[in-house]
Amino acid sequence: MNLALHDAEVFANAVVRYRTDHDSSLLDAYSSTCLAHVWNYQAFATWWTELVHIAGDASHQGEFRHRIARADLTRLFESGSANRLLSEFIAGLN
């Protein structure tokens, strides 16, 4: 849903710019702007899904990956920077 809202905002801003300034640059850049955002979130979603599955189940990819995932998950709660980044992704701000 956050991606859809982001895309709608980018499109609305592009239409307003075109209608008020006759500048189509934002419309022309719409796909590349939105795709960059989409791929960023796909990377986050893949990382997050793997993290929570591996952190909870050592049989998924072995004990080593399980412990790495647990360390990553712990860092999200103990590091203000890591927690802030996670919060931005979850809220759709990144």
matplotlib code that plots the C-alpha trace (Angstrom):
import matplotlib.pyplot as plt

x = [0.0, 2.9, 4.3, 0.9, 0.6, 4.1, 3.4, 0.2, 2.0, 4.7, 2.1, 0.0, 3.1, 4.0, 0.5, 0.4, 3.8, 2.7, -0.6, 0.9, 4.3, 3.8, 6.9, 6.7, 10.0, 8.4, 5.9, 8.8, 10.7, 7.7, 8.6, 12.3, 11.4, 8.9, 10.9, 13.9, 11.6, 9.9, 13.3, 14.4, 11.3, 11.6, 15.1, 13.9, 10.9, 13.2, 15.7, 13.0, 11.2, 14.4, 15.5, 12.3, 12.1, 15.7, 15.9, 13.0, 14.0, 17.6, 16.5, 15.7, 19.3, 21.4, 22.7, 25.2, 22.6, 20.2, 22.7, 23.5, 19.8, 19.4, 22.2, 20.6, 17.3, 18.9, 20.7, 17.3, 16.2, 19.5, 20.8, 18.9, 20.2, 19.1, 15.8, 15.2, 16.0, 13.6, 10.9, 11.4, 10.9, 7.9, 6.3, 7.1, 9.4, 12.6]
y = [0.0, 2.4, 1.9, 2.7, 5.8, 6.9, 6.3, 8.3, 11.2, 11.2, 11.1, 13.8, 16.1, 15.4, 16.3, 19.5, 20.5, 19.8, 21.7, 24.7, 25.1, 23.1, 21.1, 17.4, 16.4, 14.8, 12.9, 11.7, 10.5, 8.9, 5.3, 5.6, 7.4, 4.8, 1.8, 2.9, 3.1, -0.2, -2.1, -0.5, -1.9, -5.3, -5.5, -4.6, -7.1, -9.9, -9.1, -8.8, -12.0, -14.0, -12.5, -13.3, -16.8, -17.7, -16.1, -18.3, -21.6, -22.9, -25.8, -23.3, -22.6, -24.0, -22.9, -20.4, -18.4, -18.7, -17.0, -14.3, -13.6, -13.5, -11.0, -8.9, -9.0, -8.1, -5.1, -3.8, -3.5, -2.4, 0.1, 3.4, 3.8, 0.3, 0.7, 4.1, 2.6, -0.3, 2.2, 4.3, 1.2, 0.0, 3.4, 3.9, 6.9, 5.4]
z = [0.0, 0.8, -2.7, -4.3, -2.2, -3.1, -6.8, -6.6, -5.0, -7.6, -10.4, -8.8, -8.4, -12.1, -13.3, -11.3, -12.6, -16.2, -15.8, -14.0, -15.6, -18.9, -17.7, -18.6, -17.0, -13.9, -16.1, -18.3, -15.3, -13.6, -14.4, -13.5, -10.3, -9.2, -10.3, -8.2, -5.2, -6.0, -6.3, -3.0, -1.3, -3.0, -1.6, 1.8, 1.7, 0.6, 3.4, 6.0, 5.0, 5.0, 8.3, 10.2, 8.8, 9.3, 12.8, 13.9, 12.4, 12.2, 10.0, 7.2, 6.2, 9.0, 12.4, 11.0, 9.0, 12.0, 14.3, 11.7, 11.4, 15.2, 15.4, 12.7, 14.4, 17.8, 16.2, 15.0, 18.6, 20.2, 17.6, 17.2, 13.6, 12.6, 14.3, 12.6, 9.2, 9.8, 10.9, 7.8, 5.6, 7.4, 7.4, 3.7, 4.3, 2.7]

ax = plt.figure().add_subplot(projection="3d")
ax.plot(x, y, z, "-o")
ax.set_aspect("equal")
plt.show()
